[in-house]
Amino acid sequence: MNLKNPNLILFASVFVALSLVLACSDDDDKPNNPDLSDTVDATDQIDPDQIDPDQIDPDQIDPDVQPDEIEPDTASLRVLHLSADAPAVDVFVNGGADPAIEALAFGASTPPISLPVGSYDFDIAAAGTTEPVLTISDAMLEADMAYSALAFNRLANLEALIIVDELDGIPSSSIRVRAVHVAPDVGQVDIWALGETPTPLFVNLDFGAASDTADLPATAHAVGIDVDADAVPDLSFSIPELPAGTYANLFAVQDEEDAVILLAQLPDGTTVRIPADLPAPEQTMLRVLHLSPDAPAVDIFVNGSSPAAITELAFGVATPYVSLDAGIYDFDVAATGAAIETAVLSIEELELMADKKYTAVALGKLASISALALEDAAVSEPGQIKVRAIHAADGVGAVDIWNLPLIGEPGILYENVPFGAAGGYLDLPPGAYTLGIDANDDANPDFVFELPALEAGTVASVFAVLDDQGVLTLRALLENSDVAVIDVAAAKISVIHLSPDAPDVDIFVNDGATAAVTALAFPESTGYIDLPVGVYQFDVAPTGAGIGSAVISLDDAELRSGTRATAIAFDFVAELKSAVMLTSTWGLDDGAIRVRAIHAAAGVGEVDIWNVSDAGNPAPLFVDFGFGELSEQVDIPAGAYSLGFDVDNDANPDLVFSLPALDAGTVADIFAVNGDGSVFLLVQFADGSTARIDAM
């Protein structure tokens, strides 16, 4: 037996229309010469293999042929051959020497035959022979009744069944159906009426048994056969609309190839084989992403066919997922409006497997455009996000990709990723992330990207791409095929005026004629200003004097992505000095603050800086700290601190400053400044704001 794809629901296409009634009689006399309207030659019947169930015209089916044409005091009988491995047969009646029915083949039925009421013996023999292979004895046919007699099972175990078709009282807007199980290799089955809410129609139907009848609306129907009692039909069949009043038997039988089919018998005796529908092709999901920065919008052709399946796909855009039959595909990519023969990229024999999702990416510059096929994850782990990185930046060598957390140590996520390679998915807690790309293997990210907060359940593929201007960006492809563009994080710079006797100043950038910052007074800060990554020149001049009167110039100041730089002008104006320092905000210890000290107090020599928060246990923080020096950044527990400055190296602080309580995660640069003869602290925070703290 061949149950093709037992988990697939198929649809039955026709009802068996059949008028046969089983009767019992107390009269043992058998008609000697029953009128069979001459011999029935089954070879003249319609060949069921030539009938397409999809082309059955219900208007050509006359349900009134069923009971009304049974002649008075007679019975109506049809004979049906349902043993697939048996040859065509002849049927002999009541010991007659000549067959009453000749050459009845598997799947064929006689038309309705009128017989006198009485008891009958039927002998069934291979066509052209007289030796019976099956005998039906004492079959009682009652007046005004219709019967269906069938031979079924394997030839070696041939059986017979006579069923009664209950033709009376079919509602005017209904059809009546009966199921008959004659598939020898199939055990007990349930037969379901399929639809929006599948319901059992006939249950626990054994081999060789006929179900009760059921009246159904005279519309199209779908029925399913469940062979393993799991309430999921393993085969299903589609039934077209039949005229109201039609009676139909539905035979489940195995054909010559042992495939389970339905055999539908129409009212005039015509039979139609209804094979189980071929399984719906298994599906796969595919989307396409255009990441070739100098390529025009493109059309995409599938399996060499025109017109294009996808049109006008522009750089940086992804299609939604589309469902395709699983299989092997060829794709050709051509400029929009161009013929397939002009394709600039061809992907051959790409296997797309069932129940998987894929992203096909065109990447690299047009002259060397290539393709990458990625299998996508369907879902993230519960409460997590799922993210992977793909190197699609043509012209950039192998890179390391770093996670740069505010709290905790920075770490490498992917190492030595070459162009065209994809990292595996990472399951991470939801939230915002800062990624760094190290392009020269020095463990210092050259490009920093700040990803927006991602909610739990997000699945994202993050592509590093050079845009059409050669600028590195990230393109985050989300599950809904939206593409979020994430630009490289700007460099941040602040400028602080720490020269106590210098006038207000203007600051010029890259020889600009107009000052970028004006009237910056002592001891003010500009706060952090975002600037594109690059190399800069800064000139500082007295306010209103113009760039030609610059008193300080900072040349070749390299501002890197994601960094915070602070430029200070300090000391008395006669000895004016400048310095640039970088402040790191990544990787704080949990529960810590990060601080750094800068000695910018003009006229004050070396100092020792003490932690005097615990008056009974002072501890030196920085010893012999000279003017113009800046310490390393250090992480210390969050809280309030008192700092003591010892200016004469006697281990007794001469000035004490009380810092307010600082929350965990705070990053602060602490400048010691001399103004008007008094030393104070100027604290700059990571957001660019400042606070002045005077000595106690």
C-alpha positions in Angstrom: 0.0 0.0 0.0 1.2 3.5 -0.8 -0.1 6.1 1.5 1.4 9.1 -0.2 2.6 11.7 2.4 0.2 10.5 5.2 0.6 13.8 7.0 -0.7 15.8 4.0 -4.4 16.7 3.8 -5.8 15.9 0.4 -9.3 16.5 -1.0 -11.9 14.1 -2.5 -13.3 15.2 -5.7 -16.6 13.4 -6.3 -19.4 11.6 -4.6 -20.3 8.1 -5.6 -23.9 8.2 -6.9 -25.4 4.8 -6.6 -28.8 3.2 -6.3 -28.6 -0.2 -4.7 -30.7 -1.7 -2.0 -30.2 -4.9 0.0 -33.5 -6.8 0.6 -34.5 -10.0 2.4 -37.2 -12.3 1.2 -38.9 -15.4 2.6 -39.3 -16.7 -1.0 -36.6 -19.2 -1.8 -37.6 -19.5 -5.4 -35.0 -17.9 -7.7 -36.0 -16.5 -11.1 -35.0 -19.0 -13.8 -34.5 -16.5 -16.6 -34.1 -13.0 -15.1 -34.3 -10.2 -17.6 -31.0 -8.5 -17.6 -31.9 -6.4 -20.7 -29.6 -8.7 -22.6 -26.0 -9.3 -21.6 -24.2 -6.3 -20.0 -20.8 -5.8 -21.7 -18.8 -3.9 -19.1 -16.2 -3.1 -21.8 -18.7 -0.7 -23.3 -18.9 1.3 -20.1 -17.1 4.6 -19.6 -13.4 4.1 -18.8 -12.9 5.6 -15.4 -9.3 6.4 -16.2 -10.5 8.8 -18.9 -12.7 10.9 -16.6 -11.2 14.0 -15.0 -13.0 14.6 -11.7 -12.2 18.3 -12.0 -14.3 18.4 -15.2 -17.4 16.7 -13.9 -20.4 18.9 -14.7 -23.0 18.6 -11.9 -25.7 19.8 -14.3 -25.2 16.5 -16.2 -25.9 14.4 -13.1 -29.6 13.7 -12.8 -30.3 12.6 -9.2 -33.8 11.6 -10.2 -32.4 8.6 -12.0 -32.0 6.9 -8.6 -35.3 5.7 -7.2 -38.0 6.8 -9.7 -36.9 4.6 -12.5 -37.0 1.3 -10.6 -39.9 -0.6 -12.3 -42.7 -1.7 -10.0 -42.2 -5.1 -8.4 -38.5 -5.2 -9.5 -35.2 -4.4 -7.8 -32.3 -2.4 -9.2 -28.7 -3.7 -9.0 -25.3 -2.5 -9.9 -22.2 -4.6 -9.8 -18.8 -3.0 -9.0 -15.3 -4.6 -9.4 -13.0 -3.3 -6.6 -10.2 -5.9 -6.4 -7.2 -4.2 -7.9 -5.1 -7.4 -8.6 -8.0 -9.3 -10.0 -8.5 -9.5 -13.8 -11.6 -8.4 -15.6 -14.5 -10.7 -14.6 -17.7 -12.2 -16.0 -20.7 -12.5 -13.7 -23.1 -15.5 -14.0 -26.6 -15.4 -12.5 -28.5 -18.3 -10.9 -26.3 -20.9 -12.6 -26.8 -19.6 -16.1 -24.4 -21.0 -18.7 -23.7 -17.6 -20.3 -22.4 -14.6 -18.3 -24.9 -11.9 -17.6 -22.2 -9.3 -17.2 -19.0 -9.6 -19.3 -15.5 -8.2 -18.9 -16.1 -6.0 -15.8 -12.7 -4.4 -15.1 -11.3 -3.1 -11.8 -12.9 0.2 -11.0 -15.8 -0.2 -13.4 -19.5 -0.5 -12.5 -22.5 -1.7 -14.5 -25.4 0.8 -15.0 -28.5 0.1 -12.9 -30.0 -3.3 -13.9 -33.7 -4.1 -13.2 -34.2 -7.6 -11.8 -37.3 -9.4 -10.8 -37.8 -9.7 -7.1 -36.3 -12.9 -5.6 -33.3 -14.7 -4.4 -30.2 -14.8 -6.5 -26.9 -16.6 -6.8 -24.0 -14.8 -8.4 -20.8 -16.5 -9.6 -17.8 -14.4 -10.5 -15.2 -15.8 -12.9 -12.2 -14.4 -14.7 -13.4 -13.0 -18.0 -13.7 -15.7 -20.7 -13.8 -18.5 -18.1 -16.5 -20.3 -16.2 -14.7 -21.4 -13.0 -16.0 -19.1 -10.2 -13.5 -17.3 -8.0 -16.2 -15.9 -5.8 -19.9 -16.9 -5.3 -22.6 -14.9 -3.7 -25.5 -17.1 -2.6 -29.1 -16.4 -1.7 -28.9 -12.6 -2.3 -32.5 -11.4 -1.6 -33.6 -8.6 -3.8 -36.8 -6.9 -2.7 -39.3 -5.0 -4.7 -38.7 -1.3 -5.4 -35.3 -1.4 -3.9 -31.8 -0.6 -5.3 -28.6 -2.6 -4.5 -24.9 -2.3 -4.9 -22.9 -5.5 -5.1 -19.1 -5.3 -5.1 -16.2 -7.7 -5.1 -13.2 -6.4 -3.2 -10.0 -7.4 -1.4 -7.0 -9.1 -2.9 -7.7 -11.8 -5.5 -6.4 -14.4 -3.0 -8.9 -13.3 -0.4 -11.7 -12.1 -2.6 -14.9 -11.0 -0.7 -18.3 -9.7 -1.6 -20.5 -7.0 -0.1 -24.0 -6.0 -0.9 -25.1 -2.7 0.5 -28.4 -0.9 0.8 -28.6 2.7 -0.4 -31.1 4.6 1.6 -32.6 6.8 -1.1 -35.8 7.9 0.5 -36.2 11.2 2.2 -33.2 13.1 1.0 -33.8 16.7 2.0 -34.4 19.0 -1.0 -31.3 21.0 -0.5 -29.0 18.1 0.4 -27.0 15.2 -0.9 -26.7 11.9 0.8 -23.4 10.1 1.2 -22.1 6.8 2.5 -18.5 5.7 2.9 -17.3 2.1 2.1 -13.9 0.9 3.3 -12.4 -1.6 0.8 -8.7 -0.7 1.0 -7.1 -4.0 2.1 -3.9 -2.7 3.6 -5.5 0.0 5.7 -6.9 -0.7 9.1 -9.7 1.0 10.9 -10.2 4.6 9.7 -12.1 7.8 10.7 -13.5 9.9 7.9 -13.6 13.7 8.5 -15.6 16.5 7.0 -12.9 19.1 6.5 -13.4 22.9 6.6 -12.7 25.8 8.9 -13.6 23.4 11.8 -12.9 19.8 10.8 -15.4 17.3 12.3 -15.6 13.5 12.3 -18.1 12.3 9.7 -17.8 8.5 10.1 -15.7 7.0 12.9 -14.1 3.6 13.5 -14.9 2.3 10.0 -13.4 -1.2 9.6 -12.2 -2.8 6.4 -15.1 -4.3 4.5 -17.6 -2.2 6.2 -20.0 0.5 5.0 -20.8 3.5 7.1 -24.2 4.9 7.9 -25.4 7.6 5.5 -25.0 11.3 6.1 -27.0 14.2 4.6 -24.8 17.1 3.7 -25.5 20.5 2.1 -25.5 20.4 -1.7 -22.2 22.3 -1.9 -18.6 21.5 -2.5 -17.0 19.5 0.3 -13.7 18.2 1.4 -13.2 14.9 3.3 -10.2 13.4 5.0 -9.2 9.9 6.0 -7.4 9.5 9.3 -5.6 6.1 9.3 -4.0 6.3 12.8 -6.7 7.7 15.0 -4.8 10.9 15.8 -7.6 13.2 14.7 -5.4 14.4 11.9 -6.5 13.3 8.4 -3.6 11.6 6.6 -5.3 11.8 3.2 -7.9 14.2 2.0 -10.0 14.6 -1.1 -12.0 17.5 -2.6 -15.6 17.0 -3.7 -17.2 19.4 -6.2 -20.7 20.6 -5.8 -23.3 17.9 -6.8 -27.0 18.5 -7.5 -29.4 18.4 -4.5 -31.0 15.0 -4.1 -27.9 13.1 -5.3 -27.1 9.9 -3.5 -23.4 8.9 -3.5 -21.2 6.2 -2.1 -17.6 6.9 -1.6 -15.3 3.9 -1.9 -11.9 4.0 -0.3 -9.8 1.5 -2.3 -6.3 0.7 -3.3 -5.5 1.0 -7.0 -3.1 -1.2 -9.1 -0.1 0.7 -7.6 -1.5 0.2 -4.1 -2.1 3.9 -3.7 -5.2 4.7 -1.7 -7.8 6.4 -3.9 -11.5 7.2 -3.8 -13.7 5.7 -6.3 -16.8 7.7 -7.0 -19.8 6.0 -8.6 -22.2 8.5 -10.2 -26.0 7.9 -10.5 -25.7 6.4 -14.1 -23.1 3.9 -13.0 -20.2 6.0 -14.2 -17.2 5.6 -11.9 -14.4 8.2 -11.4 -11.1 7.5 -9.8 -10.1 10.3 -7.4 -6.4 9.9 -6.6 -5.1 11.6 -3.4 -3.9 15.0 -4.4 -0.2 15.4 -4.7 1.2 16.9 -1.5 1.5 20.6 -1.5 5.2 21.4 -2.1 7.1 22.0 1.1 7.8 25.7 1.5 10.8 27.9 2.1 11.1 31.6 2.7 13.5 34.0 0.9 14.2 37.7 0.9 16.8 39.7 -1.1 19.0 42.5 0.1 20.8 44.9 -2.2 24.2 46.0 -0.6 26.3 46.8 -3.7 26.9 50.6 -3.1 27.8 51.6 -6.6 25.3 49.4 -8.4 22.0 50.8 -9.7 18.6 49.5 -8.7 18.2 46.0 -10.0 15.7 43.5 -11.3 16.0 39.8 -10.3 15.0 36.9 -12.5 14.2 33.4 -11.2 15.2 30.2 -13.0 15.9 32.0 -16.3 12.3 33.2 -16.7 11.1 36.7 -17.7 9.7 39.0 -16.6 11.7 39.7 -13.5 10.2 38.4 -10.2 11.6 41.4 -8.3 12.0 44.9 -9.8 13.6 48.2 -8.9 15.4 46.9 -5.8 17.6 49.8 -4.7 20.8 49.9 -2.6 20.2 49.4 1.0 16.7 47.9 0.5 15.4 44.4 1.3 12.4 42.7 0.0 9.9 41.1 2.4 10.1 37.3 2.8 8.3 35.5 0.0 7.2 31.9 0.2 8.7 29.5 -2.5 8.5 25.8 -3.1 11.6 24.3 -1.5 14.1 23.3 -4.2 17.1 24.4 -6.2 17.0 27.8 -7.9 19.0 30.0 -10.3 18.9 33.8 -9.9 20.0 36.5 -12.3 20.5 40.1 -11.3 20.4 42.9 -13.9 20.0 46.6 -13.9 16.4 47.7 -13.7 14.8 47.5 -17.1 17.6 45.5 -18.6 17.2 42.1 -20.1 18.2 38.9 -18.3 21.0 38.4 -20.8 22.7 41.5 -19.4 22.8 40.1 -15.8 25.7 41.4 -13.8 25.4 38.6 -11.2 24.2 35.1 -11.4 23.5 32.7 -8.6 23.3 29.1 -9.8 21.9 26.0 -8.1 21.1 27.7 -4.8 19.3 25.1 -2.6 16.5 26.5 -0.5 15.5 23.8 2.0 12.0 23.3 3.4 10.8 25.1 6.5 13.8 27.4 6.5 14.3 31.2 5.9 17.0 32.7 3.8 18.4 36.1 3.0 20.2 36.5 -0.4 22.6 39.4 -0.4 24.3 41.2 -3.4 27.4 42.8 -2.0 30.6 44.4 -3.0 31.3 47.0 -5.7 29.7 46.5 -9.0 33.0 45.6 -10.7 33.4 42.6 -8.4 29.8 42.1 -7.2 29.2 38.8 -5.5 26.4 37.1 -3.6 25.9 35.6 -0.2 23.1 33.3 0.9 22.4 33.3 4.6 20.2 31.0 6.5 18.1 33.0 8.9 17.1 32.2 12.4 13.4 32.0 12.9 13.1 33.1 16.5 15.3 34.2 19.4 15.6 32.5 22.7 12.9 33.5 25.2 13.7 36.9 26.8 16.7 37.4 24.5 17.6 39.0 21.2 19.4 37.2 18.5 22.0 39.1 16.5 24.7 38.3 14.0 27.3 40.4 12.2 28.2 40.2 8.4 31.2 41.8 6.9 29.9 43.4 3.6 32.3 46.4 3.4 34.2 45.9 0.2 37.8 47.2 0.5 38.0 46.7 4.2 40.2 43.8 5.3 39.5 41.3 8.1 38.1 42.9 11.2 37.5 42.2 14.8 34.1 43.2 16.2 33.9 44.3 19.8 31.2 44.7 22.3 31.8 48.0 24.2 29.6 47.9 27.3 29.3 50.8 29.7 29.6 48.3 32.5 31.9 45.3 32.3 35.0 44.5 30.2 34.9 45.2 26.5 35.2 41.9 24.6 35.6 40.5 21.1 32.4 39.1 19.6 33.9 38.1 16.3 37.6 37.8 15.4 39.3 38.1 12.0 36.1 38.3 10.0 36.9 38.6 6.3 34.9 40.4 3.7 31.9 38.3 2.7 31.7 36.3 5.9 29.0 36.1 8.4 29.4 35.4 12.1 27.1 33.1 13.9 24.1 34.2 15.8 24.5 35.5 19.4 21.8 35.3 22.0 22.0 38.4 24.1 20.0 40.2 26.7 17.7 42.9 25.2 18.9 46.5 25.3 21.2 49.0 23.6 24.6 48.0 22.5 27.8 49.7 21.4 29.8 47.9 18.8 33.4 48.6 17.8 35.1 47.5 14.6 38.9 47.1 14.8 40.2 47.2 11.2 44.0 47.1 12.0 44.1 44.4 14.7 45.4 46.7 17.4 42.7 45.9 19.9 41.4 49.5 19.6 38.1 49.9 17.7 38.5 52.2 14.8 34.8 52.6 14.2 32.2 52.7 16.9 28.4 52.2 16.4 25.7 52.8 18.9 22.8 50.4 18.3 19.4 51.4 19.5 17.7 49.5 22.2 16.4 46.1 20.8 13.4 44.5 22.5 13.3 40.9 23.5 12.4 38.6 20.6 14.3 40.7 18.1 16.2 38.8 15.4 18.6 41.0 13.4 21.4 40.6 10.9 23.8 43.5 11.1 25.9 44.2 8.0 29.0 46.4 7.9 28.8 48.2 4.6 30.6 51.0 2.8 28.0 53.4 1.3 28.2 55.0 -2.1 30.4 57.7 -0.6 32.8 55.2 0.9 31.6 55.8 4.5 31.4 52.8 6.7 27.8 52.2 8.1 25.9 49.4 9.7 22.7 48.2 8.1 20.5 46.3 10.6 18.1 44.0 8.8 15.2 43.2 11.0 12.7 40.3 10.8 10.1 42.4 9.0 12.8 43.3 6.4 13.1 46.9 7.5 16.7 48.1 7.2 17.9 50.5 9.9 21.0 52.6 9.0 23.4 53.1 11.8 26.0 55.7 11.2 29.4 55.5 12.7 29.4 57.3 16.1 30.7 60.8 15.9 33.8 61.9 17.8 33.0 64.1 20.8 35.2 67.0 21.8 35.0 69.6 24.6 37.2 72.6 25.1 37.9 74.0 28.6 39.4 77.5 29.2 41.7 77.0 32.3 44.0 80.0 32.0 43.1 82.3 34.9 44.5 85.5 33.4 43.7 84.9 29.8 40.7 86.8 28.2 37.7 85.2 26.6 38.7 83.3 23.5 37.3 82.2 20.2 38.1 78.8 18.7 38.5 78.2 14.9 38.4 74.8 13.3 40.4 73.7 10.2 41.4 77.3 9.2 37.8 78.4 9.1 37.3 82.2 8.8 34.5 82.1 11.3 35.0 81.0 14.9 33.2 77.7 15.8 33.1 78.7 19.4 33.0 82.3 20.6 33.6 84.1 23.9 34.7 81.1 25.9 35.6 82.5 29.4 37.6 81.1 32.3 36.8 78.5 33.6 34.1 77.5 31.2 33.7 74.4 29.0 32.0 74.1 25.7 30.5 70.8 26.7 30.9 67.9 24.3 30.4 68.7 20.6 29.9 66.0 18.0 32.3 66.1 15.1 32.7 63.7 12.2 35.6 61.3 12.5 38.8 62.9 11.1 41.9 64.9 11.6 41.5 68.5 12.8 43.3 71.7 13.4 42.1 74.0 16.2 43.2 77.6 16.7 42.5 79.7 19.8 42.5 83.5 19.7 41.3 86.3 21.9 37.6 86.9 21.3 37.1 89.1 18.2 40.8 89.1 17.2 40.4 86.6 14.3 42.3 83.4 13.5 45.4 85.4 12.5 45.8 86.3 16.2 45.7 82.7 17.4 47.8 82.2 20.6 47.5 78.4 20.6 47.2 76.0 17.7 46.5 72.2 17.9 47.6 70.5 14.7 46.7 67.1 13.5 44.3 66.3 16.2 42.8 62.9 15.3 39.3 62.4 16.5 38.2 58.8 16.4 34.7 57.3 16.2 33.0 57.0 19.6 35.7 58.7 21.5 35.5 61.7 23.9 38.3 64.1 23.7 38.9 67.2 25.9 41.2 70.0 24.8 42.4 72.4 27.6 44.2 75.7 27.5 45.9 76.2 30.9 48.6 78.0 32.8 49.1 81.8 32.9 48.8 83.5 29.6 52.5 84.2 29.5 53.2 80.5 29.6 50.0 79.3 27.9 49.9 75.6 27.3 47.5 73.1 25.7 46.7 69.4 26.0 44.3 66.9 24.6 43.1 63.9 26.5 40.7 61.0 25.7 38.1 59.9 28.2 36.9 56.3 28.0 33.3 55.5 29.1 33.4 51.8 28.3 33.8 48.9 30.5 33.3 50.3 34.0 33.4 47.8 36.9 30.0 47.0 38.2 29.0 49.4 40.9 32.0 51.6 40.2 32.6 55.2 39.1 35.6 56.2 36.9 37.7 59.2 37.7 40.8 60.9 36.6 42.8 63.8 38.1 44.4 66.6 36.0 46.8 69.2 37.6 46.0 72.4 35.9 46.5 74.8 38.8 48.9 77.5 37.5 51.5 78.5 40.0 51.1 75.3 42.1 54.0 72.8 42.1 53.9 69.1 42.7 51.1 67.8 44.9 50.1 64.6 46.6 46.4 63.8 46.4 44.9 61.9 49.2 41.6 60.1 49.8 40.5 61.5 53.2 37.0 60.2 53.2 37.8 58.2 56.3 39.6 60.8 58.4 41.1 58.1 60.6 42.6 56.2 57.6 43.7 58.6 54.9 45.3 57.0 51.8 47.4 58.6 49.0 45.9 58.4 45.6 48.5 60.2 43.5 52.0 61.1 44.7 54.3 63.8 43.4 51.7 64.9 40.9 53.2 67.6 38.8 51.6 70.6 37.1 50.2 69.7 33.7 50.1 65.9 34.5 47.0 63.8 34.1 46.5 60.5 35.8 45.1 57.3 34.4 41.4 56.7 34.7 40.7 54.6 37.7 37.5 52.7 38.7 36.5 53.1 42.4 33.4 52.2 44.3 30.5 54.6 43.8 29.8 57.0 46.7 30.9 60.3 48.2 34.6 61.2 48.5 36.8 63.8 50.2 40.0 64.6 48.5 43.0 66.2 50.2 45.8 68.1 48.4 49.2 68.2 50.1 51.2 71.0 48.4 54.3 70.8 50.7 54.9 67.1 50.8 54.4 66.8 54.6 51.7 64.1 54.4 49.1 66.6 55.7 46.5 67.8 53.2 46.5 71.6 52.9 43.2 71.7 51.0 40.3 69.4 51.3 37.5 69.1 48.8 34.2 67.3 49.4 32.8 65.6 46.3 29.1 64.8 46.3 27.9 61.2 46.1 28.4 59.9 42.6 26.2 57.2 41.2 27.6 54.0 39.8 28.5 54.4 36.2 29.6 58.0 36.6 32.6 59.1 34.6 34.3 62.3 35.7 37.5 64.2 34.9 38.6 66.3 37.9 40.7 69.4 37.2 42.6 71.2 39.9 42.5 74.9 38.9 44.0 78.1 40.3 41.8 81.1 39.9 42.3 84.5 41.6 44.7 82.9 44.1 42.3 80.2 45.2 42.5 76.6 44.1 39.2 74.8 43.3 38.2 71.7 41.5 36.3 71.7 38.1 34.6 68.3 37.5 33.6 67.5 33.9 31.1 64.6 33.5 30.6 62.3 30.5 27.6 64.3 29.3 29.8 67.4 29.0 28.4 69.2 32.0 30.7 70.7 34.7 30.6 71.4 38.4 32.8 73.7 40.5 33.9 72.4 44.0 35.6 74.9 46.3 37.8 73.9 49.2 36.2 73.3 52.6 
